[in-house]
């Protein structure tokens, strides 16, 4: 027997053995290697041996089948001879499209869609369409469900006569007895509608949509909201009014909150495609009803759409219809509704202008800033920029700064952290004098916070402030206070000093480091606490690498930093020895 032929047989034999193994992990690994095996076999043998073998290995654990469906969708046609043979992959994928596990079916349908992109029209008509017909007529609902996803990708690649058949077959799926199939039809109708001509949307698309929209299962109806938007995009505003008005009303007032939730979530997309007249006549009323819905989830979704919808309306209408609802939502019993509103309400300021914002929105901002739930307060703070651009910093600082200072001392550390992250932005807007007067001491007080994350965020905040206000400001306002903390009897304060220096040093100048900071840092190198000593070594490393590329910096490294690191290298603590040796290595590297 020719020894080469043994090598030829090996890859497929090993794969077969591993796929028959008892161990799921081994089978999974084998599937992840099928592209390598296909490469070893060569295109022809991969087509003749590997693909038929994979086609028969559908009786396995779901995670193995999921991996197989995924691998076959990763441009696998390249391993079997290129796009002209891509249709060979449809065999195993068709089998995977009919299994019981939804995840596997979805992944198989996704891989078939990817494969269809490289098929020619002849291949689509000869191989893909028969596959689609087999799945559509499948005895089990699983294959019929999978087939729904496969209509849109092929629709515009086939002859008009086949397109007629596809529309008829999809209409049959939309009227299937099994809710799961109808649900899949509702989900995949929108992509198909986008491929239809306007005449076919009116003749077939609308009929399918209306049937699904009137389904007795809310899990089907909720998926038709996106179909409604897709159809409305294809029609002119007068046609939307004539053909879809009844369905729009039914969807917005559906008895199931899940359908109303979907309508609220996609409200702006719908409003943008139905035309101004319908927005004025119909949608304003429906939007107000959704903002007042009984279910908190629906109100949350609608609150998220407020500024987007308000953009489509005149200012007077927003003030008359939307602002009163927003006022009610500020008092909503659900914190999620208030948080969603807080995230969006500032978007109304540019639309209403300065006077209306001061009169109507400012009291609501203040109310939400004092909310008992941190997320609500957080969402307001993070969006203040939009308000500032409308009403100006003077008014903003007078009305909202006291509330911000209150939050900066909040008992929840996450709220304090959020405020800290917002401080550099506030600083840019307030300017130096105002900042020093109102928030300067606050920023330093955070360095002594009892939560580490706050102390860490406070140090980063000082670095950002140095970048905003410049080194001179930092030298006067920050450095003396940070250095002063280095003498504190509590080791946590001394540690914070070292970490703050580590963070802000790269933003300072060599003069400030030499004259104001280095002596105190070198003093802390002999601190009794090892954690402080090794952090000093880290800080010296950062200082050396930040400034060692200038003659003055190199001189400082040689005269002051290296001797201290040499001493720390012989410390009794292992961590101190490690970090000081590493820093010394970097310092010697600079000298070299």
C-alpha positions in Angstrom: 0.0 0.0 0.0 1.3 3.4 -0.9 2.3 5.3 2.4 1.1 8.6 0.8 -2.5 7.2 0.6 -2.4 6.6 4.4 -1.7 10.4 4.8 -4.5 11.1 2.5 -7.0 9.1 4.5 -5.8 10.4 7.8 -7.5 13.8 8.1 -11.0 12.6 7.4 -10.5 9.4 9.4 -9.3 11.4 12.5 -12.3 13.8 12.1 -14.7 10.8 11.9 -13.2 9.2 15.0 -13.3 12.5 16.9 -16.9 13.2 15.9 -17.9 9.7 17.1 -16.1 10.3 20.4 -18.1 10.2 23.7 -16.5 13.5 24.8 -18.6 16.5 23.7 -15.5 18.8 23.9 -13.6 16.6 21.5 -16.4 16.7 19.0 -16.7 20.5 19.4 -12.9 20.8 18.8 -13.2 18.6 15.7 -16.0 20.8 14.3 -13.9 24.0 14.9 -11.1 22.4 12.8 -13.1 21.4 9.8 -11.7 24.2 7.7 -8.2 23.0 8.4 -9.3 19.4 7.5 -10.9 20.7 4.3 -7.7 22.4 3.4 -5.7 19.2 4.0 -8.1 17.2 1.8 -8.2 19.7 -1.0 -11.3 21.1 -2.7 -12.4 17.9 -4.6 -12.2 15.5 -1.6 -13.7 18.1 0.7 -16.7 18.2 -1.6 -16.9 14.4 -2.2 -16.1 13.1 1.3 -16.2 15.8 4.0 -19.5 17.5 3.1 -21.5 14.2 2.7 -20.0 13.1 6.1 -21.1 16.4 7.8 -24.5 16.1 6.2 -25.0 12.8 8.0 -23.7 14.1 11.4 -26.8 16.0 12.4 -27.6 13.6 15.3 -25.5 15.4 18.0 -25.5 17.8 20.9 -26.9 21.2 20.2 -23.7 23.0 20.9 -21.8 20.8 18.3 -24.5 21.5 15.7 -24.4 25.2 16.5 -20.6 25.2 15.9 -21.1 23.3 12.6 -23.7 25.8 11.4 -21.4 28.6 12.3 -18.3 27.1 10.6 -20.1 26.4 7.3 -21.1 30.1 7.2 -17.5 31.4 7.5 -16.7 31.6 3.8 -16.4 27.8 3.7 -16.9 27.7 0.0 -13.3 28.8 -0.4 -12.2 25.3 0.9 -14.4 23.4 -1.6 -13.5 25.1 -4.8 -14.9 28.6 -4.6 -18.4 30.2 -5.3 -19.1 27.8 -8.2 -19.4 24.9 -5.7 -20.9 26.9 -2.9 -24.3 25.2 -3.4 -22.7 22.0 -2.0 -22.9 23.6 1.5 -26.7 23.9 1.3 -27.1 20.1 2.0 -25.7 20.0 5.6 -27.2 23.5 6.3 -30.6 22.3 5.1 -30.5 19.5 7.6 -29.4 21.9 10.4 -32.3 24.2 9.5 -34.8 21.5 10.5 -33.4 20.6 14.0 -35.4 21.3 17.1 -33.0 23.8 18.8 -33.9 27.3 17.8 -30.3 28.7 18.1 -29.0 26.0 15.7 -31.8 26.7 13.2 -31.2 30.5 13.3 -27.5 30.0 12.8 -28.1 27.6 9.9 -30.4 30.1 8.3 -27.8 32.9 8.8 -25.2 30.7 7.1 -27.5 29.8 4.2 -28.1 33.6 3.7 -24.3 34.2 3.7 -23.8 31.4 1.2 -26.6 32.7 -1.0 -24.7 36.0 -1.4 -22.0 34.2 -3.5 -24.4 32.0 -5.6 -25.1 32.9 -9.2 -28.7 33.2 -10.4 -28.5 29.8 -12.1 -27.3 28.2 -8.8 -30.0 30.0 -6.8 -32.7 28.7 -9.2 -31.3 25.2 -9.4 -30.3 24.5 -5.8 -31.5 27.3 -3.4 -35.1 27.6 -4.5 -35.8 23.8 -4.3 -34.2 23.8 -0.8 -36.5 26.7 0.1 -39.5 24.9 -1.2 -38.6 21.7 0.7 -38.2 23.7 4.0 -41.5 25.6 3.4 -43.4 22.4 2.8 -41.7 20.6 5.7 -43.9 18.4 7.9 -42.4 19.8 11.1 -42.8 23.5 12.0 -39.1 23.7 12.6 -38.2 23.7 8.9 -41.1 26.0 8.0 -39.9 28.5 10.6 -36.4 28.4 9.2 -37.6 28.9 5.7 -39.1 32.4 6.5 -35.6 33.9 6.9 -34.5 32.6 3.5 -37.0 34.4 1.2 -35.6 38.0 1.2 -32.0 37.1 0.4 -32.9 35.3 -2.8 -36.0 37.3 -3.9 -34.2 39.8 -6.1 -31.9 37.2 -7.7 -34.5 35.1 -9.4 -36.8 35.5 -12.5 -40.2 37.3 -12.1 -42.1 34.0 -12.5 -40.2 32.5 -9.5 -40.8 35.8 -7.5 -44.5 35.2 -7.9 -44.2 31.7 -6.5 -42.1 33.0 -3.6 -44.7 35.6 -2.7 -47.4 33.0 -2.7 -45.4 30.6 -0.6 -44.6 33.3 1.9 -48.3 34.2 2.2 -49.0 30.6 3.0 -46.4 30.7 5.8 -48.0 33.9 7.2 -51.3 31.9 7.4 -49.7 28.8 8.9 -51.5 26.9 11.7 -48.5 27.0 14.0 -47.9 30.3 15.9 -44.1 29.8 15.7 -44.2 29.8 11.9 -46.4 32.9 11.8 -44.1 34.6 14.3 -41.1 33.9 12.0 -43.1 35.2 9.0 -43.9 38.4 10.9 -40.2 38.8 11.8 -39.0 38.3 8.2 -41.7 40.1 6.3 -40.0 43.5 6.7 -36.8 42.4 4.8 -38.9 40.8 2.1 -41.2 43.9 1.7 -38.0 46.1 1.1 -37.3 43.9 -2.0 -40.8 44.1 -3.4 -41.9 46.6 -6.1 -44.5 49.1 -5.0 -47.2 47.3 -7.0 -46.4 44.0 -5.2 -46.4 45.7 -1.8 -49.9 46.9 -2.5 -51.1 43.6 -3.9 -49.3 41.1 -1.7 -47.3 42.7 1.1 -50.2 44.6 2.6 -52.4 41.4 2.6 -49.7 39.4 4.4 -49.1 42.3 6.9 -52.8 42.7 7.6 -53.3 39.0 8.3 -50.4 38.9 10.7 -51.3 42.2 12.4 -54.7 40.8 13.2 -53.3 37.5 14.6 -54.8 36.2 17.8 -51.3 35.7 19.3 -49.7 38.9 20.7 -46.2 37.3 20.1 -47.0 37.5 16.4 -48.6 41.0 16.5 -45.7 42.6 18.3 -43.3 41.6 15.5 -45.5 43.3 12.9 -44.5 46.8 14.1 -41.3 46.7 12.0 -43.3 45.3 9.0 -45.6 48.4 9.3 -42.6 50.7 9.1 -41.1 48.8 6.1 -44.4 49.0 4.2 -44.9 52.7 5.1 -41.4 53.4 3.7 -42.5 52.0 0.3 -45.7 54.1 0.1 -46.4 57.8 -0.2 -48.0 59.6 2.8 -51.5 59.6 1.1 -51.2 55.9 0.4 -50.2 55.2 4.0 -53.2 57.1 5.3 -55.5 55.2 2.9 -54.0 51.7 3.4 -52.5 51.6 6.9 -54.5 54.0 9.1 -56.7 51.3 10.6 -53.6 49.1 11.4 -51.7 52.0 12.9 -54.6 52.7 15.3 -55.0 49.0 16.2 -51.3 48.6 16.9 -51.1 51.8 19.1 -54.2 50.7 21.2 -53.5 47.0 21.2 -54.9 45.2 24.2 -51.5 43.5 24.8 -48.9 45.8 26.5 -46.1 44.0 24.6 -47.5 45.2 21.3 -47.9 48.7 22.6 -44.3 48.5 24.0 -43.0 47.6 20.5 -45.0 50.5 19.0 -43.6 52.9 21.6 -40.0 51.6 21.0 -40.3 52.2 17.2 -42.5 55.3 17.4 -40.0 57.8 15.9 -39.2 55.5 13.0 -42.9 55.2 12.1 -43.5 59.0 12.6 -40.7 59.8 10.1 -42.2 57.7 7.3 -45.9 58.4 7.6 -45.8 62.0 6.6 -46.4 65.3 8.5 -50.2 65.3 8.1 -50.7 61.9 9.8 -48.3 62.9 12.5 -50.4 65.9 13.3 -53.8 64.2 13.0 -53.1 60.8 14.5 -49.7 60.2 16.0 -49.6 63.0 18.5 -52.7 61.7 20.3 -51.3 58.1 20.2 -48.0 59.3 21.6 -49.7 61.1 24.5 -51.7 57.9 25.2 -48.5 55.8 25.2 -46.8 58.3 27.6 -49.8 57.8 29.9 -50.0 54.0 29.4 -50.9 51.7 32.4 -47.7 49.7 32.0 -44.4 51.1 33.2 -42.5 49.3 30.4 -44.6 51.1 27.7 -44.1 54.5 29.4 -40.3 53.8 29.6 -40.1 53.1 25.9 -42.3 56.1 25.0 -40.2 58.4 27.3 -37.1 57.4 25.3 -38.7 58.7 22.1 -39.7 62.2 23.4 -37.0 64.5 21.9 -37.0 62.5 18.6 -40.8 62.8 18.2 -40.8 66.5 19.4 -38.4 67.3 16.5 -41.2 66.5 14.0 -43.7 68.9 15.8 -44.1 72.7 16.0 -42.8 74.3 19.3 -46.4 75.3 20.3 -47.6 71.7 19.9 -44.7 70.4 22.0 -45.5 72.9 24.8 -49.2 72.2 24.7 -49.2 68.4 24.3 -45.8 66.9 25.1 -44.5 69.0 28.0 -47.5 68.3 30.3 -46.9 64.6 29.8 -43.2 65.0 30.6 -44.2 66.9 33.8 -46.3 63.9 34.8 -43.6 61.4 34.0 -41.2 63.3 36.3 -43.4 62.2 39.2 -43.9 58.6 37.8 -44.0 55.8 40.3 -41.5 53.7 38.3 -37.9 54.7 38.6 -37.2 53.1 35.2 -39.6 55.6 33.6 -38.0 58.5 35.4 -34.5 57.3 34.4 -35.5 57.0 30.7 -37.0 60.5 30.8 -34.0 61.9 32.6 -31.8 60.5 29.8 -33.9 62.2 27.1 -35.4 65.4 28.6 -32.4 67.6 28.0 -32.9 66.9 24.2 -36.1 69.1 24.4 -34.0 72.2 25.4 -32.6 73.0 21.9 -36.2 72.5 20.5 -37.9 74.8 23.0 -35.3 77.6 23.1 -34.0 79.6 26.1 -37.2 81.1 27.6 -39.4 78.0 27.4 -36.6 75.8 28.8 -36.2 78.1 31.8 -39.9 78.3 32.4 -40.9 74.6 31.7 -37.8 72.4 31.8 -35.5 73.8 34.5 -37.9 73.0 37.4 -38.1 69.5 36.0 -34.3 69.1 35.8 -34.1 70.2 39.4 -36.8 67.8 40.5 -35.1 64.9 38.7 -31.7 65.9 40.1 -33.1 65.4 43.6 -34.7 62.0 42.7 -34.1 59.2 45.3 -32.7 56.8 42.6 -29.0 57.4 41.6 -29.6 56.4 37.9 -32.2 59.2 37.4 -29.8 61.8 38.9 -26.9 60.4 36.9 -28.8 60.6 33.6 -29.6 64.3 34.1 -26.0 65.2 35.0 -24.5 63.4 32.0 -26.7 65.4 29.6 -26.4 68.9 31.0 -24.3 70.0 28.1 -27.3 70.4 25.8 -29.1 72.5 28.4 -26.0 74.7 29.0 -25.8 75.5 25.2 -29.4 76.8 25.4 -29.7 78.7 28.7 -26.0 79.6 29.4 -23.7 78.8 32.2 -24.8 81.7 34.5 -28.3 80.4 34.9 -27.2 76.8 34.9 -24.8 77.3 37.7 -27.3 79.3 39.8 -30.0 76.8 39.5 -28.3 73.4 39.2 -24.9 73.8 40.9 -26.3 73.5 44.4 -27.9 70.3 43.4 -24.7 69.0 41.9 -22.7 69.9 45.0 -25.3 68.0 47.0 -24.8 64.9 44.8 -21.0 65.2 45.1 -21.5 64.3 48.8 -24.2 61.7 48.1 -24.1 58.5 50.2 -24.0 56.3 47.1 -20.4 56.1 45.9 -21.5 55.4 42.3 -23.3 58.8 42.3 -20.2 60.5 43.6 -18.1 58.7 41.0 -20.4 59.9 38.2 -20.2 63.5 39.4 -16.4 63.2 39.4 -16.3 62.0 35.8 -18.5 65.0 34.9 -16.4 67.6 36.7 -13.8 68.3 33.8 -16.7 69.0 31.5 -18.3 71.3 34.0 -14.9 73.0 34.5 -14.5 73.7 30.8 -18.0 75.3 30.9 -17.6 77.2 34.1 -14.2 78.7 33.7 -11.3 79.0 36.3 -12.6 81.6 38.8 -16.1 80.2 39.1 -14.7 76.6 39.4 -12.2 77.5 42.1 -14.9 79.2 44.1 -17.5 76.5 43.8 -15.9 73.2 43.2 -12.2 73.4 43.9 -12.3 72.2 47.5 -14.8 69.5 46.6 -12.3 68.0 44.1 -9.7 67.8 46.8 -12.0 66.3 49.4 -12.6 63.3 47.1 -9.0 62.3 47.5 -9.8 61.4 51.1 -13.0 59.4 50.3 -13.3 56.1 52.1 -14.1 54.3 48.8 -11.0 53.4 46.7 -12.8 53.8 43.3 -13.6 57.4 44.3 -10.0 58.2 45.3 -8.8 56.7 42.0 -11.4 58.7 40.0 -10.4 61.9 42.0 -6.8 61.5 40.9 -7.8 61.0 37.2 -10.1 64.1 37.6 -7.1 66.2 38.8 -5.1 65.2 35.8 -8.0 66.2 33.5 -8.4 69.5 35.3 -4.6 70.2 34.8 -5.1 69.6 31.1 -8.2 72.0 31.1 -6.7 74.8 33.2 -3.0 74.4 32.6 0.1 73.6 34.7 0.3 77.0 36.4 -3.2 76.6 37.9 -2.3 73.1 38.9 0.9 74.3 40.6 -1.1 76.8 42.7 -4.4 74.9 43.4 -3.6 71.2 43.3 0.0 70.4 44.0 0.3 72.0 47.5 -2.8 70.2 48.7 -1.7 66.9 47.3 1.8 67.3 48.8 0.3 68.3 52.1 -1.5 65.0 52.3 1.8 63.2 52.2 2.4 64.1 55.8 -1.0 62.7 57.0 -0.8 60.1 59.9 -3.3 57.8 58.1 -1.4 55.7 55.5 -4.4 55.7 53.1 -4.0 59.5 52.7 -0.3 59.0 52.1 -1.0 56.3 49.6 -3.5 58.6 47.8 -0.8 61.2 47.5 1.5 58.8 45.8 -1.2 57.6 43.4 -2.4 61.1 42.6 1.2 62.1 41.8 1.5 59.0 39.6 -1.6 60.0 37.7 -1.0 63.8 37.3 2.9 63.8 36.9 2.9 63.3 33.1 0.6 66.4 32.7 3.0 68.6 34.7 6.3 70.2 33.8 9.8 69.1 35.0 10.1 72.4 37.0 7.0 71.6 39.1 8.1 68.0 39.6 11.6 69.1 40.7 10.6 72.1 42.9 7.3 70.9 44.5 6.8 67.2 44.3 9.9 65.1 44.1 11.3 65.8 47.7 8.0 64.7 49.3 7.9 61.5 47.0 11.5 60.6 48.0 10.7 61.1 51.6 7.8 58.6 51.3 10.3 56.1 49.9 11.2 55.3 53.5 7.6 55.0 54.7 7.0 52.1 57.2 4.2 50.7 55.0 5.5 48.5 52.1 2.4 49.3 49.9 3.4 53.0 49.9 7.1 52.2 49.2 6.4 50.1 46.1 3.9 52.7 44.9 6.6 55.3 45.3 8.8 53.0 43.1 6.0 53.0 40.5 5.6 56.8 40.7 9.4 57.3 40.3 9.3 55.0 37.2 6.5 57.1 35.6 8.3 60.3 36.5 11.6 59.0 35.0 10.0 57.8 31.8 7.9 61.0 31.4 10.8 63.4 31.7 14.0 61.4 31.2 14.2 62.3 27.5 15.2 65.9 28.3 18.7 66.9 29.7 17.1 68.4 32.9 15.0 65.3 33.4 17.9 62.9 32.9 20.0 64.9 35.4 17.1 64.6 37.9 16.9 60.8 37.3 20.7 60.3 37.8 21.0 62.6 40.8 17.9 62.0 42.8 15.7 59.2 41.5 18.2 56.4 40.8 19.9 56.5 44.2 16.6 56.1 46.0 15.6 53.2 43.7 19.0 51.6 44.4 18.2 51.7 48.1 14.7 50.3 47.5 16.1 47.4 45.5 17.4 45.9 48.7 14.1 46.4 50.6 13.0 43.6 52.9 9.6 43.4 51.0 9.5 41.4 47.8 7.0 43.7 46.0 9.1 46.7 46.8 12.2 45.0 45.4 10.4 43.9 42.2 8.9 47.4 41.4 12.1 49.3 42.3 14.2 46.9 40.1 11.8 47.4 37.2 11.9 51.2 37.6 15.7 51.1 37.9 15.9 49.1 34.7 13.8 51.8 32.9 16.0 54.6 34.4 19.2 52.9 33.3 17.6 52.4 29.8 17.2 56.2 29.7 20.8 56.8 30.7 22.0 54.4 28.0 
